[in-house]
Amino acid sequence: MSSPDSNNKAWLLAAVCLAALGMPLSFTGPAVVLPAIRDTLGGTPVQLNWVTNAFMLSFGATLMAAGALADAYGRKRVFLLGLAVVALSSALLTLAPGIVAFDLARAVQGLGSAAAFAAGTAALAQLFDGPARLRAFSLIGTSFGVGLSCGSILSGWLADTIGWHAVMLSPGAVSLVALCLAAPRMRESRNPQAMGLDVPGTLSFTTALSLLTLGVLQAPDSGWRSPWVLAALAGALAMGAAFIAIERRVAHPMLDLSLFRFPRFVGVQLLAAAPAYGFVVLLVLLPIRFIGLEGRNALEAGGFMFALSGPILVVPTLAAWLAHRFSAGVISAVGLLVCAVGLVWLSRCAPGTSLHGLVGPLLLIGAGIGLPWGLMDGLAVSVVPRERAGMASGIFNTVRVAGEGIALALVGAGLTALVALQLGVSSSSSVAVSQAAQRVATGDLAQALALLPGIDRAALLHAYGVAFGTLLCVLAGVTVLTAVVVFVFLRGETHADAGAAALESSAC
């Protein structure tokens, strides 16, 4: 018969897994219904890009700060507060009077998600030890994968049957269930040695990420040589340097830079960022292509997306089995190379290609990224001693989410530039081409055609298809390079050996 403590641990793990499940719903859902949000609330291409980036930026920029607050003021308190904020902001999204208010509510939703995730994982790191801790964090990764896998098709079904408002409410509903599970059973815990929030470090880190994202998102509209864009990028560089200087000097830094002296720790951070360019950006770009440009309904687009993300449900289990025989570096590198092959294959699929023609490359990309996906969360806490597991997990997830946000901004700007390059061949107006390219990148085909009356729908889709194919080949190259670097840093030990090493370190 299980003890009350065991039951409480199980319920807390379930609550944190639900919180992890709700986060990708907050990420993938708006991408599926972005055309409907645009039709209802309006907005420029830059404002529409912030629908996704506002969440990713606030989540990634405050994750480590949320972990520090949880250690200092109580993990249960911050966890429940974060879940409540997610639920409230989800409701506010459906009441937003315009796109700016919607984007601000998305930023608040990201803050709540960061608080819930950081406090929940910090609490689990204290409750579970050794192999049990690795299994717990692997379950969190699996839950996140389930949310990614099913998020698009669930969002498509909700959008078609109820409307886009239901898609916005779904993360809040999941958070409320998690709150009800955790509130009566979770015990309060904190770190008695915690020094509170590293305010200078938090402000400089958040400002650097915000300026970088702002500059990259504004560049397609204002031009890369615009004084405002250059000022934002220069400010990001200056604040990034200031953040590093601050963290080196403070007694209790938000980010312990000494961890980056360990090659395996660096390898894990590179692995965290790897899926951003080969997989995560497609979760946003492909629904825009399928719905906004190709005219498919949301449910059909969700089915297409399930072919991409569905392997995340299965392949991580295979990765865990392989990890007892091969090093994490080998498994991760092979997975990323498979993903790169899928990206090149997908680059040859023109707009309008049937599901039969797309399912192969989409499955290959999802299966390839699923191999490192099954190892990342466990590796994040296995390469450091137990007492530093909370910070290691915070750094890992910050790199993962911040990397995804930066990747979305860069890839979106790159796609806009490539579309403009293709459209520039058949149009003499550079201003019209730039504006039309931005509209195409956000799925607004009607406005793009209105801006370029001399180009018909077929020509516009062809230009987009060429640009999208070029972009995918670039992303494949980035993925191959990442595979090589990750292999170099993570070869040697099996995942099981890494877990045993971490257990020995925590016992010392």
N, C-alpha and C positions, 0 to 999 in steps of 0.2 A: 504494500500500500504506500502511495507517495506521501511525502511529508508536506505540511503547509508551505514550507519554504520552497520546496520543489514546484508546488502548484503556482506560487507567486512568481517564481522565475519564468515558468512556462507562459503565464498570462502576460508578464511584462515583455517577454520575447515576442509574443503574438502582437502586442500593441505596437512595438517598435517596427516589426515587419509590416504592419498595416500602414504606419507612417511612411515607411520606405516605399510601399506600394502606391501611396497617394501622390508621391512626388513626381514620378514620370507621367501620371495622369495630368498633373498641372503643366507638364512640359509638352506632351504630345497632343493633348486635346485641342488647345488653341490653334495649333498648326492645321488640324483637320477642318476647323470651322472658321479659319481666317477670312475666306471670302464672305461668309455670312456676317462676321463681325464688321468687315469693311462696308458691306451693304447697309448695315444697321447704324453704325456709328461714324462712318466716313473715315477720313484721315489720309495724310500723305504717306508715301512709301516709307519714309523714315519713321513716322509715328507707328505705322503698322509693324515695322521691324522691332520696335520696342515692346510689342505684345509678348514676344518670346524673350527678348533680351533683358527686359526689366526684371523678370522673374529670375533668370539665370544670373544676372549681375548681383542682385541683392542677396540671393542665396549663396553664391560662391564667395562674395566679398565679406560676408558676416559669419561664415560657418565657424571659423576658429574663434572669433570673438564670442559667439554663442556658447561654444564649449567652455571658454574661460568663465563666462557668467554662470554656467551650470555648475562648474566646480566650486565657485565661490558662494553662490546664493542658493544652491539646491538643485539637484538634477531633476527631481520630480516637479518642482515648481516651474522650472524653465520648460520642461517637456510638455506639461499640461497647458502652459501659457501659449507655447508655440502651436499646439494643436488647435486651441481656441482661436488664435489669430488666423490660421489657415481657413477654418470654418467660416469665420466672420468675413474675411476678405473674399471668399468664394461667393458669398451672398451679395457683397457689394459689387462684384463684377457684373452681376445681372441687372443692377440698378444704375450703372454708370450712365450719365447723360451724354458723354462724348468719349472720344478715343483717348484724350489726355487723362481724364479721370480713370478710364479703364487701365491705362498703363501704370498709373500710380497705385491702383489697387493690386495690380500684378506684382509691383515691387514690394508691397506690404505682404502679399502672399509668400513671396520668396523669403522675407524676414522670418515669418512664422515657420516655414519649412526648415530653415536653417536652425532655428531654436529647437524644434522638435527632434530633428535628426541628430544634432550634436549632443543634446542632453540625453536622448535615448541610447545612443551608442556608448556614451560615457558611462551611463548606469550599467549597461550590459558588460562593459569591460571590467567593472568591479565585481559583478556577481558571478561571472563564469571564469574558469581557469583552464589553462592548458588546451587539450584537444576539444573540450566543451566550448571554450571561447572561440576557437577556430570554427567549430560547427555553427555556433550562434551567428558569427559575422558572415559566414557563408550563406546562412539562411536569409540574412538581410540582403545580401547581394542577389540571391535568387528572387526575393520578393520584388526588388527593384526591377529585375529582369522580367518578371511576370507583368508588372505595370507597363513596361515598355512594349512587351509582346502583345498584350491585350488592349492597351490603351487606345490605339488607333481604331481598331474594329469596334470597341465599345463606344468610343466617341462618335464614330460614323453611325452606329445604330441609334444612339441617343439623339444625334442631330437630325436624322431622317424621321424618327418617330415622335420626338417631342420638340426639338429645336436646340439651337446652340446654347441657350441658357442652361439647359440640363447638363451639357458638357462642362460648363463652368462650375456647376454645383457639385459634380461628382467627387473632386478631391476633398471638398468640405464634408461631404457625407462620410467618406472613409475616415477622415480625421476625427469626426464626432464618435464613430464606433471605437476607434483607438483610445480616445479620451475616456469613454465609458468603461473600457476594459482596464485601463491603468489607474484611474483615479482612486478606486477603493482598495487596490491591492499593492500598488507601488509604494515602497518605503522611501522616505526622504534620505538622501545621501549627499555629502559634499566633501571636498578636499580641505581638511583643516589647515593645510599649508598654502592654500590658494591665496594669491595676492590680488585677486580681482582683475578687472579689465585693463589690458594694456592700451590705454586710450591713444597715445601718440602712434603706436604701431597700427592700431585698428583704423584710425583716421587716414594715415598715409597709405595703407594698403587699399582701403576702399576708394580713396580718391584716385589712386593710380589706375585701378581697374575701371572706374567710372569714366575717367578721361580717355583711356585707351578705347573703350567701347564707343564712347561718343564720337571720337575722331574717326574711327573706322566706319561707323554707320553714316556719318554725315558726309564722308568723302565722295560717294557716288553722286550726291546732290550738289555739293559745293565745289568738288574737285579736290584732288590730293594736294594741290598747291595753294588752296585757300588759306588765308591767314588764320581763320578760326580752326581749321583742321590741323594745320601745323602747330598752332598753339596748344591744342588739346593733346596731340601726340608728344610734344616736347614736355608738357606738364606731366603726362603719364610717366615719361622717362625720369623726370626729376623726382617725382613722388616715389617711384619705385626705388631709386637710389637712396632717397631719404628713409624709406622703410627698412632697407637693408642696414643702413647706418644705425638706425634706432634699435633694431633688434640685436645688433652686436653689442650695444652698450647697456641696455636695461638689465636689471638683475633677474627679472622673471619675464622673458620675452613671450609674446604670443606664438612666435615661430622660432623654435630652437634650430638655428642655422647649423649647429655642430652635427646634426643628424645627417646633413648632406655630405659629410666626410666619408660615409659608408657607401660603397658602390652599390650594394644590393638595395639600400634604401633609395638611392637615386634611380635605380632601375625600376623600382615599384612606382615612383612618381611619373616616370616616362610612360610606364604601362598604363597608369591612370588616364593620361592624356591621349593615349593612342586611339581609343574608339571615337574620339570627337570628330576626327577628320574622315575616318573611313566608314562610320556608321551613324553617329548621332545627328550630324548635319542632314543626312538623308531623311531622318524622321520629320524634319521641317520642310525641306525642299521638295520631297516627292509628293506629299499631300497638296502643296501649292500647284505643282505640275498637273497632278491627276484631276483635281477639282477645278482650279481656277483657269487652267489653260486648255486641258483636254475635255472639260465639261462633264466629267464623271460625277455621279452622286457621292455623298459622303460615305455611305455604307460600302459601295463598290471600292472606293479608295481605301477604306479600312481593310477590306479583304486583301488588296494589293500589299498594304503595309504589313499585314500579318505574315505574308510570305517572307518579308525582310526580317521581322523581329521574332517570329515564332520559334526559330531555332534556339533562341536564348532560353526557352523553357527546357530544352533537352540537352544541348551540347555542354553546358557547364558541368553536368553530372559526369559526362565522359571525360572532361578535363580533370575532374577530381580523381577519377580512376587512373588516368594516365600519369598523374602527378606522383604516384608511388613508383613509377618506372622510369620516368624521364624528368629532366630538370624543368623548372618553370620557364627558363629562358628558351628551351627548345620548343615546348608546347606553345608558348606565347608567340614566338617567331613564326612557327608554322601556321598558326591561326591567322596572324596578320598577313602573311603571304597569300593564304587562301582568300582572304578578304580583298586583297589587292587585285587578284585575278578576277573576282566577281565585279569589282569596280570597272575594270577595263571592259569586261563583257557587257556590263550595263551601259557603258558609254556608246556602244554600237546600236542601242535600242532607241529608235527615233520616237518622238511623241506620237501617241496613238497606238503603240505596240500593244497587242493583246496580253492578257494575263499568261497565256500559254508561252508567249515569247519572253515575258519578264520573270517568270517564276524561277527559272534556272539561276540567273545572276543574283536575284534577290535572296534566294536560299543560300547561295554560296557566300555572299557577304555576311548574312546573319550567322551561318555556321562558323565561318572563319573568326568573326569577332567573339563568338561564344566560347572559344577555347581560352583566351586570356581572361574573359569575363568571369569564368568559373574559378579563377585563382586570385583575382585582384584583391578582394576584400579580406580574404584570409591572409594573404601575403602582407597586406598593409600593417597588420598587428603582429605578424610572426617574426619580422626582421628587427624588432626592438624588444627590450625587456618589458615586463608587464607594467611597471610603473610609468612607462612612457607610451603605453599603447593608446591612451586617449589622445595624446597630442599627435601620434603617428596617424591614427585614424582621421583626425581633424585635418592634418596636412594633406593626406591622401584624397579625401573627399573635396577639399578646397581646390586642389590641383585638378581633380576630375571635373568639377562643376565650373570653375573659372575657366579651365581650358575649353570646355564645351561652349561657354558663352563667347569667348574670344574667337573660337573656330567659326561659330555661327556668323559673327560680325564680319570676319575676314572672308569667309566663303561667300556670304551674301554680296559683299562688295565686289569680290572677284567675278561672280556670275553676272552682276550688273555690267561690269566693264567688258566682259566677253560678249554679252548680248549687244552692247553698244558698238563694239568693234564689228560685229557681223552686220548690224543694221546700218552702220556708217557707209558700207559699200554701196547701198542703194538709196541713200538720202543725203541731201546736201546741207540740211539744217542740223548742226551739232547740238543745239539746245533741245530741239524736238527729239533727236535720237537719244540723248541722255535721259530726258524725262520718260520717253517710251520704254527704255531699257529698265528703268526703275519700276515702272508699272508692270512690265512683264515679269520681273523677278519676284514681285509680290502677288502674281496671279491675276492682275487686272487687265485682261486681254482687250476688253472693250475700250478702255481709256487709251491703251497703247495704240490701237487701230485709229482712234480719233486723232491722236497726235501725229500719226503718219498716214495721211489719206492716200498716199501713193502706193502703199504696201497692203496687200490683201492678207487674209488670215493664214493661208497656206505658207506664204513667204515668211510671215512673222514666226510661225511655229518652226519652220525650217531653221531660221536664224537662231531661235532658242535652242533647238535640238543640237546644232553644231556647237554652240557655246556650252551647253550642259555636258556634252560629250567631252569637250576639251577639259572642262573643270574636273570631271571624274578621272580623267587620265592623270591630271596633276595630283589629285587626292590619292590615287593609286601609288604614285611615286613617293609621296610623303609617307604613306603606310609602309612601303617597302623599306625606306630609310629607317623608320621607327623600328621595324622588325629586326633589322641588323643591330641597331644600338641596344635594344632590349635584350637580344640574345647575348651580347657581350657582357652586359651587366648582371644578368640573372642566370647564366649558365652555372653548372656545378652541382648545387644541392637540389634534391627533390623537394616538393612542397611539404612532404611529411617530415623530411629532415629539418627543414626550416622551422616547422612547428615545434619539433623536439628541442631545437637550439633555443628558441624563444622561451620554452618552458624551463630549460636549465638556467637561462639568464635570469628569469624572474624568481627562481628559487635561491639565487645567490645573494 
